[in-house]
Amino acid sequence: MSSQAESDNSNRFRITLEVIPDDPHDADPALVDAVGRDATDALRNDGYTIEPVYTGQRGGGFLVNVLATAWAQKDLILADGSALITIFTPVVSLAKRLHEAHEQRAGKDAAQQSPIKITVEIDGASISIEAPDLENAEGAIKLAQRFQTQHPAVASQMTNQSKAKLKAGVSKRPPRKRR
């Protein structure tokens, strides 16, 4: 039984998901929290395991760890860049869920005017994720290739044990127009 648990943990990796206000001095903490909660609820429904992270601080953002399962046969599927693809596949899923939650909470027009800003950081190297990166099935591969191009030294050293962090900046809702 313990060997099964060990093999399950060896195929899992952790991505820290942080949803923060775009401007800490002009924040909408309710929107930040709602986008974080909606995204993690959707991720739970998709089969991801969510672990809260205790920071010791009140307010300011939404922080959780998302446990993702690595491809069991990833080394056979893709020889080069497999660790990148393994990490970017759930990253794309997380980013999609964040975009959907932000659009639902802020409204479609407001989300288009001030879109959520998503950055993925792996072992200290980061790239930003735009909405078009999430629209097609090859999104994870394209992001992995872009990461490899921008950070070749980090990409060559990546493993399933690499530290991955997805940071989303949520803008304050625009004020409603009065009639």
C-alpha positions as CSV (number, residue, x, y, z in Angstrom):
1,M,0.0,0.0,0.0
2,S,2.8,2.5,0.8
3,S,4.6,1.7,-2.5
4,Q,1.4,2.8,-4.3
5,A,1.3,6.0,-2.3
6,E,5.0,6.6,-3.1
7,S,4.5,6.0,-6.8
8,D,1.4,8.4,-6.8
9,N,3.5,11.1,-5.2
10,S,6.4,10.6,-7.6
11,N,4.1,11.3,-10.5
12,R,2.7,14.4,-8.9
13,F,4.2,17.9,-8.9
14,R,3.1,21.1,-7.2
15,I,2.2,24.4,-8.9
16,T,1.6,27.4,-6.6
17,L,-1.3,29.4,-7.7
18,E,-1.4,33.0,-6.5
19,V,-4.2,35.5,-7.4
20,I,-3.3,39.0,-6.4
21,P,-4.6,42.5,-7.1
22,D,-3.0,44.1,-10.1
23,D,-2.5,47.3,-8.1
24,P,-2.3,46.7,-4.4
25,H,-3.2,50.3,-3.6
26,D,-6.4,50.2,-5.6
27,A,-7.6,46.6,-5.1
28,D,-10.9,44.8,-5.2
29,P,-10.2,42.1,-2.6
30,A,-13.6,40.5,-3.1
31,L,-13.0,40.1,-6.8
32,V,-9.5,38.6,-6.2
33,D,-10.9,36.1,-3.7
34,A,-13.9,35.2,-5.9
35,V,-11.7,34.6,-9.0
36,G,-9.4,32.4,-6.9
37,R,-12.2,30.4,-5.4
38,D,-14.1,30.0,-8.7
39,A,-10.9,28.9,-10.5
40,T,-9.9,26.4,-7.7
41,D,-13.5,25.0,-7.6
42,A,-13.3,24.4,-11.4
43,L,-9.9,22.8,-11.0
44,R,-11.2,20.4,-8.3
45,N,-14.0,19.4,-10.7
46,D,-11.3,18.7,-13.3
47,G,-9.6,16.3,-10.8
48,Y,-6.8,18.5,-9.4
49,T,-6.0,18.4,-5.7
50,I,-6.0,21.8,-4.1
51,E,-4.1,22.5,-0.9
52,P,-4.4,25.9,0.9
53,V,-1.2,27.7,1.8
54,Y,-1.1,29.5,5.1
55,T,0.8,32.8,4.8
56,G,0.1,34.3,8.2
57,Q,-1.2,37.4,6.6
58,R,-4.8,38.6,6.3
59,G,-6.0,39.7,2.9
60,G,-3.9,40.8,-0.1
61,G,-4.4,37.8,-2.3
62,F,-5.4,34.2,-2.8
63,L,-2.7,31.5,-2.5
64,V,-3.1,27.7,-3.0
65,N,-1.0,24.7,-4.1
66,V,-2.3,22.7,-7.0
67,L,-1.1,19.1,-7.2
68,A,-1.0,17.9,-10.8
69,T,-0.2,14.4,-12.0
70,A,2.7,14.1,-14.4
71,W,2.3,12.0,-17.6
72,A,3.3,8.5,-16.6
73,Q,5.0,7.8,-20.0
74,K,6.2,11.3,-20.7
75,D,9.8,10.1,-21.4
76,L,8.5,7.8,-24.1
77,I,6.2,10.4,-25.6
78,L,8.6,13.3,-25.8
79,A,12.3,12.9,-25.4
80,D,13.3,16.6,-25.4
81,G,11.2,19.1,-23.5
82,S,9.1,16.5,-21.7
83,A,9.5,18.2,-18.4
84,L,8.4,21.5,-19.9
85,I,5.3,19.9,-21.5
86,T,4.5,18.1,-18.3
87,I,4.5,21.3,-16.4
88,F,2.9,23.5,-19.0
89,T,-0.1,21.2,-19.6
90,P,-1.7,21.9,-16.2
91,V,-0.5,25.5,-16.3
92,V,-2.6,26.0,-19.4
93,S,-5.6,24.4,-17.7
94,L,-5.1,26.6,-14.6
95,A,-4.8,29.8,-16.8
96,K,-7.9,28.9,-18.7
97,R,-9.9,28.4,-15.5
98,L,-8.5,31.8,-14.2
99,H,-9.6,33.5,-17.4
100,E,-13.1,32.0,-17.2
101,A,-13.5,32.9,-13.5
102,H,-12.4,36.4,-14.1
103,E,-14.7,36.8,-17.1
104,Q,-17.6,35.4,-15.1
105,R,-17.0,37.6,-12.1
106,A,-15.9,40.9,-13.7
107,G,-18.2,40.6,-16.8
108,K,-17.2,40.0,-20.4
109,D,-16.7,43.6,-21.3
110,A,-14.8,44.5,-18.2
111,A,-12.6,41.4,-18.6
112,Q,-11.8,42.5,-22.2
113,Q,-11.0,46.1,-21.2
114,S,-8.7,45.0,-18.3
115,P,-7.8,41.4,-18.8
116,I,-6.3,39.2,-16.0
117,K,-2.5,39.3,-16.2
118,I,-1.0,35.8,-15.8
119,T,2.7,35.0,-15.4
120,V,4.2,31.6,-15.0
121,E,7.5,31.3,-13.1
122,I,9.6,28.1,-13.1
123,D,12.8,27.9,-11.1
124,G,13.0,31.7,-11.1
125,A,12.5,32.3,-14.8
126,S,9.1,33.7,-16.0
127,I,7.0,34.3,-19.0
128,S,3.6,35.9,-19.4
129,I,0.6,34.1,-20.7
130,E,-1.8,35.8,-23.0
131,A,-5.4,34.7,-23.8
132,P,-4.5,33.5,-27.4
133,D,-2.0,31.1,-25.8
134,L,-4.9,29.3,-24.3
135,E,-7.2,29.1,-27.2
136,N,-6.0,26.0,-29.0
137,A,-4.9,22.5,-28.1
138,E,-1.2,23.2,-28.8
139,G,-1.1,25.9,-26.1
140,A,1.1,23.9,-23.7
141,I,3.5,23.0,-26.5
142,K,3.8,26.6,-27.7
143,L,4.3,28.0,-24.2
144,A,6.9,25.3,-23.5
145,Q,8.7,26.2,-26.7
146,R,8.6,29.9,-25.9
147,F,9.9,29.2,-22.4
148,Q,12.7,27.1,-23.8
149,T,13.6,29.9,-26.3
150,Q,13.6,32.6,-23.6
151,H,15.2,30.6,-20.8
152,P,17.3,27.8,-22.4
153,A,19.5,27.3,-19.3
154,V,16.6,26.8,-16.9
155,A,14.6,24.7,-19.4
156,S,17.5,22.3,-19.8
157,Q,17.7,21.7,-16.0
158,M,13.9,21.3,-15.4
159,T,12.4,18.2,-13.8
160,N,9.1,17.3,-12.2
161,Q,10.6,18.6,-9.0
162,S,11.1,22.1,-10.4
163,K,9.3,24.9,-8.6
164,A,6.4,26.2,-10.7
165,K,4.3,29.3,-9.8
166,L,1.4,30.8,-11.6
167,K,0.6,34.4,-10.7
168,A,-2.5,36.2,-11.8
169,G,-3.0,39.9,-11.4
170,V,-6.7,41.0,-11.2
171,S,-7.6,44.6,-12.0
172,K,-10.2,46.4,-10.0
173,R,-13.7,46.3,-11.6
174,P,-14.4,49.5,-13.5
175,P,-17.0,51.7,-11.9
176,R,-20.5,51.2,-13.1
177,K,-22.0,53.9,-15.2
178,R,-24.8,55.8,-13.5
179,R,-28.0,56.5,-15.3
